[in-house]
């Protein structure tokens, strides 16, 4: 008996490892396509649902999708309404896994071809000239998944040899609605324990196939697995924004609502499924029929539940807002929380969050530079509160650099394709350059404050010459903002190089002019401060050029 238990655990472990390996491979192969799919996330509920279906079907994990949605809501990339639609779609998308397992795992002798598939995958990973390492990883995961499922089927003992266990299970199935909710709880606990609704579904299908549980019992367990899978996003939302927590609660609310209405129509719904799928599970002992019936039940339930709830998204949103009210006393501090999906992460998708934050950071340094020029060109303007305000902005860029770098570090390099790994490194460099621009802008503000306190004035000619110089840097900042999260092509690179060269040329002219004024007896403090301003502005140009060079490497 102990040997059998460890066989079941080992088979399940192989199944889970195969699923993770396959999912990782798929994510690396389809990383860029996932970005394109996310562009369809709009306020349109139907489109949001299709987005959730597509992403979950691709990455084979509803937990990863919902955790990703919570992460995007936390970063402000998705609204609460959009997130609810995507979560609904994720529930439908996860049924694809059930069909794959039901058809290939039980109706096809996958054990016989699992090893050849693993062999092909190994060759693709080993031979570099094929450049198909990610596809090889996917095939290896696919083979391991079905090898694990094959072991799981064979390791579960025949129920006919254990009549006492069958009698015990039968006792729990004879209490009507109480039995229904009992097995719903069993399904939820099973999913929480194995941390994967797909793995829990595979166990349920195997138990039904082996005759340990009948169709109604297995269906109730599947409903419980729908609730259990929400715990991942629930836990991941701890410490996130109010809306991110609301999104995770919406997932829980949506699935609990489905279980409640299903309790009313459970028996007729099962008969409908039995009618739609060939073979009568109530009158035959053919266990091969059960996996397909359960997959159909899972799909039909989630599609129906989504169809009902899609008309009540505003009401669901209202309920979760009442459940998680606004925290008016929450401190205003910047943080960028990396939310892991535990078993299956999608780092390519998390990079979208970083792009949003880099755009925010670029807006801040742009405002700081504009603020500097506004103060510098109005020397009589009283300074005081402005310095404190710009100090806060500079501190914010420091904090953003720290948080974004930490976030990017958590995007494991081992779990992403070569393009995304390169983009992560480029984004880290861009973050550092933007923070350095923030430092230079604040140094310029300090110079303006010194000029104001010491009543330093520049002659009209000096101001006229520095104006086009600052205008060049302003143009460069605008150029970077408009191309910040995209690849810089040859044509745009030429524009950036020209701006950099023009800035350097004007810097030399301005320094020479300041030197000549010093030689002719101009105020020393005035000219030294003027040269400092020119130097810091030119440094900003250098940082902008460094950003351009990194953008050229982004793919």
C-alpha positions as CSV (number, residue, x, y, z in Angstrom):
1,X,0.0,0.0,0.0
2,X,2.9,2.4,0.9
3,X,4.5,1.6,-2.4
4,X,1.3,2.4,-4.3
5,X,1.0,5.8,-2.4
6,X,4.5,6.8,-3.4
7,X,3.8,5.6,-7.0
8,X,0.8,8.0,-7.1
9,X,2.8,10.9,-5.7
10,X,5.8,10.2,-8.0
11,X,3.4,10.0,-11.0
12,X,1.8,13.3,-10.0
13,X,5.2,14.9,-9.6
14,X,6.3,13.8,-13.1
15,X,3.0,15.1,-14.5
16,X,3.4,18.5,-12.8
17,X,7.1,18.8,-13.8
18,X,6.1,18.0,-17.4
19,X,3.3,20.6,-17.3
20,X,5.7,23.3,-16.0
21,X,8.4,22.4,-18.6
22,X,5.8,22.4,-21.4
23,X,4.3,25.7,-20.2
24,X,7.8,27.3,-19.9
25,X,8.7,26.2,-23.5
26,X,5.4,27.5,-24.9
27,X,5.9,30.9,-23.2
28,X,9.4,31.2,-24.7
29,X,8.1,30.3,-28.2
30,X,5.1,32.5,-28.0
31,X,6.4,35.3,-25.8
32,X,6.0,38.1,-28.4
33,X,2.7,36.8,-29.6
34,X,1.4,37.0,-26.0
35,X,2.3,40.7,-26.1
36,X,0.2,41.1,-29.2
37,X,-2.7,39.3,-27.5
38,X,-2.6,41.7,-24.5
39,X,-3.1,44.6,-26.9
40,X,-6.7,43.4,-27.2
41,X,-7.4,44.0,-23.5
42,X,-10.0,46.8,-23.8
43,X,-13.0,47.9,-21.9
44,X,-15.0,45.7,-24.2
45,X,-16.1,42.8,-22.0
46,X,-16.3,40.3,-24.8
47,X,-12.9,41.1,-26.1
48,X,-11.4,40.9,-22.5
49,X,-13.0,37.4,-22.2
50,X,-11.5,36.2,-25.5
51,X,-8.1,37.6,-24.3
52,X,-8.4,35.5,-21.1
53,X,-9.3,32.4,-23.1
54,X,-6.4,32.8,-25.5
55,X,-3.7,33.5,-22.9
56,X,-4.8,30.6,-20.7
57,X,-5.0,28.2,-23.6
58,X,-1.5,29.2,-24.6
59,X,0.3,29.1,-21.3
60,X,-1.9,26.2,-19.9
61,X,-2.5,27.8,-16.5
62,X,-5.5,29.8,-15.3
63,X,-3.6,30.5,-12.1
64,X,-0.7,32.1,-14.0
65,X,-3.3,34.2,-16.0
66,X,-5.2,35.4,-13.0
67,X,-2.0,36.2,-11.1
68,X,-0.7,38.1,-14.1
69,X,-4.0,40.0,-14.3
70,X,-3.6,41.0,-10.6
71,X,-0.1,42.2,-11.3
72,X,-1.3,44.3,-14.2
73,X,-4.1,45.8,-12.2
74,X,-1.6,46.6,-9.4
75,X,0.6,48.4,-12.0
76,X,-2.4,50.3,-13.4
77,X,-2.2,48.5,-16.8
78,X,-5.7,47.1,-16.5
79,X,-8.9,48.5,-14.9
80,X,-10.9,46.4,-12.5
81,X,-13.7,46.0,-15.2
82,X,-11.2,44.8,-17.8
83,X,-9.6,42.4,-15.3
84,X,-13.0,40.7,-14.5
85,X,-13.5,40.0,-18.2
86,X,-10.0,38.5,-18.6
87,X,-10.5,36.3,-15.4
88,X,-13.8,35.0,-16.8
89,X,-12.0,34.1,-20.0
90,X,-9.3,32.3,-18.0
91,X,-11.8,30.0,-16.5
92,X,-12.9,28.9,-20.1
93,X,-9.3,28.7,-21.3
94,X,-8.3,26.3,-18.6
95,X,-10.8,23.7,-19.9
96,X,-8.5,23.2,-22.9
97,X,-6.1,21.3,-20.6
98,X,-9.0,19.0,-19.5
99,X,-9.8,18.1,-23.1
100,X,-6.1,17.4,-23.9
101,X,-5.8,15.1,-20.9
102,X,-9.2,13.5,-21.5
103,X,-8.6,12.7,-25.2
104,X,-4.9,12.1,-25.4
105,X,-4.3,10.7,-21.9
106,X,-7.2,8.2,-21.8
107,X,-8.2,7.4,-25.4
108,X,-4.8,7.4,-27.0
109,X,-1.9,5.2,-25.8
110,X,0.4,8.2,-25.2
111,X,2.8,6.2,-23.0
112,X,4.0,4.5,-26.2
113,X,4.9,7.7,-27.9
114,X,5.9,9.9,-24.9
115,X,9.6,8.7,-25.0
116,X,10.0,9.3,-28.8
117,X,8.6,12.8,-28.3
118,X,11.0,13.5,-25.4
119,X,13.8,12.2,-27.7
120,X,12.9,14.6,-30.5
121,X,12.7,17.4,-27.9
122,X,16.1,16.5,-26.5
123,X,17.7,16.5,-30.0
124,X,16.2,20.0,-30.7
125,X,17.6,21.3,-27.5
126,X,21.0,19.6,-28.0
127,X,21.7,20.6,-31.6
128,X,22.3,24.4,-31.6
129,X,22.2,24.8,-35.4
130,X,18.5,23.9,-35.3
131,X,17.9,27.0,-33.1
132,X,14.8,25.3,-31.7
133,X,15.7,25.0,-28.0
134,X,12.4,26.4,-26.8
135,X,10.4,24.0,-29.1
136,X,12.5,21.2,-27.8
137,X,11.7,22.2,-24.2
138,X,8.0,22.2,-25.1
139,X,8.1,18.7,-26.5
140,X,10.1,17.3,-23.6
141,X,7.4,18.8,-21.2
142,X,4.6,17.3,-23.4
143,X,6.2,13.9,-23.2
144,X,6.9,14.0,-19.5
145,X,3.3,15.2,-18.8
146,X,1.7,12.2,-20.6
147,X,4.3,9.8,-19.2
148,X,3.3,11.0,-15.7
149,X,-0.4,10.6,-16.5
150,X,0.3,7.1,-17.9
151,X,2.1,6.2,-14.6
152,X,-0.8,7.8,-12.6
153,X,-3.4,5.7,-14.4
154,X,-1.5,2.5,-13.8
155,X,-0.6,3.2,-10.2
156,X,-4.2,3.8,-9.0
157,X,-5.3,0.4,-7.9
158,X,-8.5,-1.3,-9.2
159,X,-11.4,-0.4,-6.9
160,X,-12.8,-3.9,-7.2
161,X,-9.9,-5.1,-5.1
162,X,-10.8,-2.7,-2.4
163,X,-14.6,-3.0,-1.7
164,X,-14.3,-1.5,1.8
165,X,-13.0,1.8,0.2
166,X,-15.8,1.8,-2.3
167,X,-18.3,1.4,0.5
168,X,-16.8,4.3,2.4
169,X,-16.9,6.6,-0.7
170,X,-20.5,5.5,-1.4
171,X,-21.5,6.6,2.1
172,X,-20.5,10.2,1.3
173,X,-22.5,10.2,-1.9
174,X,-25.9,9.5,-0.4
175,X,-26.7,12.8,1.3
176,X,-28.1,14.9,-1.6
177,X,-27.1,18.6,-1.5
178,X,-24.7,17.9,1.5
179,X,-22.8,15.4,-0.6
180,X,-22.6,18.0,-3.4
181,X,-21.0,20.6,-1.2
182,X,-18.8,18.0,0.6
183,X,-17.2,17.0,-2.7
184,X,-16.9,20.6,-3.8
185,X,-14.8,21.3,-0.7
186,X,-12.8,18.1,-1.4
187,X,-12.0,19.5,-4.9
188,X,-11.1,22.9,-3.5
189,X,-8.7,21.4,-0.9
190,X,-7.2,19.1,-3.6
191,X,-6.4,22.0,-5.8
192,X,-4.9,24.0,-2.9
193,X,-2.7,21.1,-1.9
194,X,-1.3,20.3,-5.4
195,X,-1.3,24.1,-6.4
196,X,-2.6,23.4,-9.9
197,X,-6.1,23.0,-11.1
198,X,-4.8,21.1,-14.1
199,X,-3.1,18.5,-11.9
200,X,-6.2,18.3,-9.7
201,X,-8.3,17.7,-12.8
202,X,-5.9,15.0,-13.9
203,X,-6.3,13.3,-10.5
204,X,-10.1,13.5,-10.7
205,X,-10.1,12.1,-14.3
206,X,-7.9,9.2,-13.2
207,X,-10.0,8.4,-10.1
208,X,-13.1,8.4,-12.3
209,X,-11.4,6.3,-14.9
210,X,-10.4,3.8,-12.2
211,X,-13.9,3.6,-10.9
212,X,-13.2,5.1,-7.5
213,X,-15.8,7.9,-8.0
214,X,-18.9,8.2,-10.2
215,X,-19.8,11.0,-12.7
216,X,-21.8,13.2,-10.3
217,X,-19.1,12.9,-7.6
218,X,-16.3,13.7,-10.0
219,X,-18.3,16.7,-11.4
220,X,-18.7,18.1,-7.9
221,X,-15.0,17.8,-7.3
222,X,-14.3,19.6,-10.6
223,X,-16.5,22.5,-9.4
224,X,-14.5,22.6,-6.2
225,X,-11.3,22.8,-8.2
226,X,-12.6,25.9,-9.8
227,X,-12.8,27.5,-6.4
228,X,-9.5,26.1,-5.2
229,X,-7.6,27.6,-8.1
230,X,-8.6,31.1,-7.0
231,X,-6.4,30.8,-3.8
232,X,-3.2,31.4,-5.8
233,X,-4.3,34.9,-7.0
234,X,-5.9,35.6,-3.6
235,X,-2.5,35.0,-1.8
236,X,-0.6,36.8,-4.6
237,X,-2.7,39.9,-4.1
238,X,-1.6,40.4,-0.5
239,X,0.2,43.7,-0.1
240,X,-0.9,45.0,-3.6
241,X,-3.1,47.9,-4.5
242,X,-6.8,48.1,-3.6
243,X,-7.8,47.3,-7.2
244,X,-5.5,44.4,-7.5
245,X,-7.0,42.8,-4.4
246,X,-10.4,43.5,-5.8
247,X,-9.5,41.7,-9.0
248,X,-8.5,38.6,-7.0
249,X,-11.7,38.7,-5.0
250,X,-13.7,39.0,-8.2
251,X,-12.2,35.7,-9.3
252,X,-13.3,34.1,-6.1
253,X,-16.8,35.6,-6.2
254,X,-17.3,34.6,-9.8
255,X,-16.4,30.9,-9.2
256,X,-18.4,30.7,-5.9
257,X,-21.4,32.1,-7.7
258,X,-21.1,29.4,-10.3
259,X,-21.0,26.6,-7.7
260,X,-24.1,28.1,-6.0
261,X,-26.3,28.2,-9.1
262,X,-25.0,24.8,-10.2
263,X,-26.2,23.3,-6.9
264,X,-29.8,24.1,-8.0
265,X,-29.5,22.6,-11.5
266,X,-26.8,19.9,-10.9
267,X,-28.8,16.8,-11.8
268,X,-30.4,18.1,-15.0
269,X,-27.1,19.7,-16.1
270,X,-25.4,16.4,-15.8
271,X,-28.1,14.8,-17.9
272,X,-27.6,17.5,-20.5
273,X,-23.8,16.7,-20.6
274,X,-24.6,13.0,-20.8
275,X,-26.9,13.7,-23.8
276,X,-24.2,15.9,-25.6
277,X,-21.4,13.4,-25.3
278,X,-21.6,10.0,-26.9
279,X,-22.2,7.1,-24.5
280,X,-24.3,6.9,-21.4
281,X,-22.3,7.0,-18.2
282,X,-25.3,6.1,-16.1
283,X,-26.0,2.7,-17.8
284,X,-22.6,1.5,-18.8
285,X,-19.5,0.3,-16.9
286,X,-17.2,1.6,-19.6
287,X,-14.8,3.9,-17.7
288,X,-13.4,5.3,-20.9
289,X,-16.5,7.5,-21.2
290,X,-16.0,9.4,-18.0
291,X,-13.0,11.6,-18.9
292,X,-14.7,13.1,-22.0
293,X,-18.0,13.6,-20.0
294,X,-16.1,15.4,-17.3
295,X,-14.2,17.6,-19.8
296,X,-17.5,18.5,-21.4
297,X,-19.0,19.3,-18.0
298,X,-16.1,21.5,-17.1
299,X,-16.3,23.4,-20.4
300,X,-20.1,23.8,-20.5
301,X,-20.2,24.9,-16.8
302,X,-17.5,27.6,-17.3
303,X,-19.0,28.8,-20.6
304,X,-22.5,29.0,-19.0
305,X,-21.2,30.7,-15.9
306,X,-19.3,33.3,-18.0
307,X,-22.4,33.9,-20.2
308,X,-24.5,34.6,-17.1
309,X,-22.0,36.8,-15.3
310,X,-20.8,38.8,-18.3
311,X,-24.0,40.8,-18.0
312,X,-23.4,41.6,-14.4
313,X,-19.8,42.8,-14.5
314,X,-20.7,46.3,-13.1
315,X,-22.5,44.5,-10.2
316,X,-19.6,42.2,-9.5
317,X,-17.3,45.3,-9.6
318,X,-19.7,47.0,-7.1
319,X,-19.6,44.0,-4.7
320,X,-15.8,43.7,-4.6
321,X,-15.5,47.5,-4.1
322,X,-17.8,47.0,-1.0
323,X,-15.7,44.0,0.0
324,X,-12.4,45.9,-0.4
325,X,-13.1,49.6,0.3
326,X,-10.6,52.3,-0.5
327,X,-7.9,52.8,2.2
328,X,-7.9,56.5,2.7
329,X,-5.1,56.3,5.3
330,X,-2.7,54.3,3.1
331,X,0.7,56.0,2.8
332,X,1.6,57.3,-0.6
333,X,4.9,55.5,-1.4
334,X,6.0,54.0,-4.6
335,X,6.4,50.3,-4.9
336,X,6.4,47.9,-7.8
337,X,5.5,44.4,-6.5
338,X,6.5,41.4,-8.6
339,X,3.7,38.9,-8.2
340,X,4.7,35.3,-8.9
341,X,2.3,32.7,-10.2
342,X,4.3,30.2,-8.2
343,X,4.2,27.2,-10.5
344,X,4.2,29.0,-13.9
345,X,5.4,32.5,-14.4
346,X,5.1,34.5,-17.6
347,X,8.1,36.9,-17.5
348,X,7.6,38.1,-21.1
349,X,4.2,39.5,-20.0
350,X,5.6,41.1,-16.9
351,X,7.8,43.2,-19.1
352,X,4.8,45.1,-20.1
353,X,4.4,46.3,-16.5
354,X,8.0,47.6,-16.7
355,X,7.4,49.5,-19.9
356,X,4.5,51.3,-18.2
357,X,6.8,52.3,-15.3
358,X,9.6,53.5,-17.6
359,X,7.1,55.8,-19.3
360,X,6.1,57.2,-16.0
361,X,9.7,57.7,-15.1
362,X,10.4,59.5,-18.4
363,X,7.4,61.8,-17.7
364,X,8.9,62.7,-14.3
365,X,12.4,63.6,-15.6
366,X,10.8,65.5,-18.5
367,X,8.8,67.6,-16.0
368,X,11.9,68.2,-14.0
369,X,13.8,69.5,-17.0
370,X,11.0,71.7,-18.0
371,X,10.7,73.0,-14.5
372,X,14.5,73.8,-14.5
373,X,14.2,75.9,-17.6
374,X,11.1,77.7,-16.4
375,X,13.0,78.7,-13.2
376,X,16.3,79.4,-15.0
377,X,14.7,81.7,-17.6
378,X,12.9,83.7,-14.9
379,X,15.7,84.7,-12.5
380,X,13.4,86.9,-10.4
381,X,11.0,84.1,-9.7
382,X,10.9,83.4,-5.9
383,X,12.2,80.0,-5.0
384,X,11.4,77.9,-1.9
385,X,8.6,75.4,-2.3
386,X,9.8,74.5,-5.8
387,X,13.1,73.0,-4.5
388,X,11.2,70.8,-2.1
389,X,8.9,69.7,-4.8
390,X,11.7,68.8,-7.2
391,X,13.5,67.0,-4.4
392,X,10.5,64.8,-4.0
393,X,10.5,64.1,-7.7
394,X,14.2,63.2,-7.6
395,X,13.6,60.9,-4.6
396,X,10.8,59.3,-6.6
397,X,13.1,58.5,-9.5
398,X,15.6,57.0,-7.1
399,X,12.8,54.8,-5.6
400,X,11.5,53.9,-9.1
401,X,15.0,52.8,-10.1
402,X,15.3,50.6,-7.1
403,X,11.9,49.0,-7.5
404,X,12.1,48.5,-11.3
405,X,15.5,46.9,-11.0
406,X,14.3,44.6,-8.3
407,X,11.3,43.7,-10.3
408,X,13.4,43.0,-13.4
409,X,15.8,40.9,-11.3
410,X,12.8,38.7,-10.3
411,X,12.0,38.0,-14.0
412,X,14.1,34.9,-14.0
413,X,16.5,34.8,-17.0
414,X,16.1,31.0,-17.0
415,X,12.4,31.3,-17.7
416,X,12.4,33.5,-20.8
417,X,13.6,33.5,-24.3
418,X,16.8,35.2,-25.6
419,X,14.9,38.2,-26.9
420,X,13.2,38.9,-23.5
421,X,16.4,38.3,-21.6
422,X,18.1,40.9,-23.8
423,X,15.2,43.3,-23.2
424,X,15.4,42.9,-19.4
425,X,19.1,43.9,-19.5
426,X,18.3,46.9,-21.7
427,X,15.5,48.0,-19.5
428,X,17.8,47.9,-16.4
429,X,20.3,50.1,-18.2
430,X,17.5,52.5,-19.3
431,X,16.2,52.7,-15.8
432,X,19.7,53.7,-14.5
433,X,20.0,56.3,-17.2
434,X,16.6,57.9,-16.4
435,X,17.5,58.0,-12.7
436,X,20.8,59.8,-13.7
437,X,18.8,62.3,-15.7
438,X,16.7,62.9,-12.6
439,X,19.9,63.6,-10.6
440,X,21.2,66.0,-13.2
441,X,17.9,67.8,-13.4
442,X,17.9,68.3,-9.6
443,X,21.5,69.5,-9.7
444,X,20.3,72.1,-12.2
445,X,17.5,73.1,-9.8
446,X,20.1,73.5,-7.0
447,X,22.2,75.8,-9.3
448,X,19.1,77.9,-9.9
449,X,18.5,78.1,-6.2
450,X,22.1,79.3,-5.7
451,X,21.7,81.8,-8.4
452,X,18.6,83.2,-6.8
453,X,20.1,83.4,-3.3
454,X,23.3,85.0,-4.5
455,X,21.5,87.3,-6.9
456,X,23.6,86.2,-9.8
457,X,22.5,87.5,-13.2
458,X,23.6,86.5,-16.7
459,X,23.9,89.0,-19.5
460,X,21.4,89.0,-22.3
461,X,23.9,87.5,-24.8
462,X,24.6,84.5,-22.5
463,X,20.9,83.8,-22.2
464,X,20.3,84.0,-25.9
465,X,23.1,81.5,-26.6
466,X,22.0,78.9,-24.0
467,X,18.3,79.0,-25.1
468,X,18.7,76.9,-28.3
469,X,21.1,74.6,-26.4
470,X,18.4,73.7,-23.9
471,X,15.8,73.5,-26.7
472,X,18.0,70.8,-28.3
473,X,18.0,68.7,-25.1
474,X,14.2,69.2,-24.8
475,X,13.8,67.9,-28.3
476,X,16.0,64.9,-27.4
477,X,13.9,64.1,-24.3
478,X,10.7,64.3,-26.4
479,X,12.3,62.0,-29.0
480,X,13.2,59.4,-26.3
481,X,9.7,59.6,-24.8
482,X,8.1,58.8,-28.1
483,X,10.4,55.8,-28.8
484,X,11.0,54.7,-25.2
485,X,9.5,51.2,-25.4
486,X,10.3,50.3,-29.0
487,X,13.2,49.3,-31.2
488,X,15.2,52.3,-32.6
489,X,15.8,51.7,-36.3
490,X,18.7,53.1,-38.4
491,X,16.8,56.2,-39.4
492,X,15.8,57.2,-35.9
493,X,19.3,56.3,-34.7
494,X,20.7,58.9,-37.2
495,X,18.3,61.5,-35.7
496,X,19.6,60.8,-32.2
497,X,23.2,60.9,-33.3
498,X,22.7,64.3,-34.9
499,X,21.0,65.6,-31.7
500,X,23.9,64.4,-29.6
501,X,26.5,65.9,-31.9
502,X,24.6,69.2,-32.0
503,X,24.5,69.3,-28.2
504,X,28.2,68.6,-27.9
505,X,29.0,71.2,-30.5
506,X,26.9,73.9,-28.7
507,X,28.4,72.9,-25.4
508,X,31.9,73.7,-26.7
509,X,30.6,77.0,-28.2
510,X,29.0,78.0,-24.8
511,X,32.1,77.1,-22.8
512,X,34.3,79.1,-25.1
513,X,31.9,82.1,-24.8
514,X,32.0,81.9,-21.0
515,X,35.8,81.7,-21.1
516,X,36.0,84.8,-23.3
517,X,33.6,86.7,-20.9
518,X,35.9,85.7,-18.0
519,X,38.9,87.0,-19.8
520,X,37.1,90.3,-20.5
521,X,36.4,90.8,-16.8
522,X,33.0,89.3,-16.4
523,X,31.8,88.2,-12.9
524,X,33.6,84.9,-12.0
525,X,30.8,83.4,-9.9
526,X,28.3,84.1,-12.7
527,X,30.4,82.4,-15.4
528,X,31.4,79.4,-13.3
529,X,27.7,78.8,-12.5
530,X,26.9,79.2,-16.2
531,X,29.5,76.6,-17.1
532,X,28.1,74.2,-14.4
533,X,24.7,74.6,-16.0
534,X,26.1,73.9,-19.5
535,X,27.9,70.8,-18.1
536,X,24.8,69.3,-16.4
537,X,22.6,69.9,-19.5
538,X,25.2,68.2,-21.7
539,X,25.3,65.2,-19.2
540,X,21.6,64.8,-19.7
541,X,22.3,64.6,-23.5
542,X,24.8,61.9,-22.8
543,X,22.3,59.9,-20.8
544,X,19.7,60.3,-23.5
545,X,22.2,59.0,-26.1
546,X,22.9,56.0,-23.8
547,X,19.2,55.3,-23.7
548,X,19.0,55.5,-27.5
549,X,21.8,52.9,-27.8
550,X,19.9,50.5,-25.5
551,X,16.7,51.0,-27.4
552,X,18.5,50.1,-30.6
553,X,19.2,46.7,-29.0
554,X,15.6,46.1,-27.8
555,X,13.8,43.7,-30.1
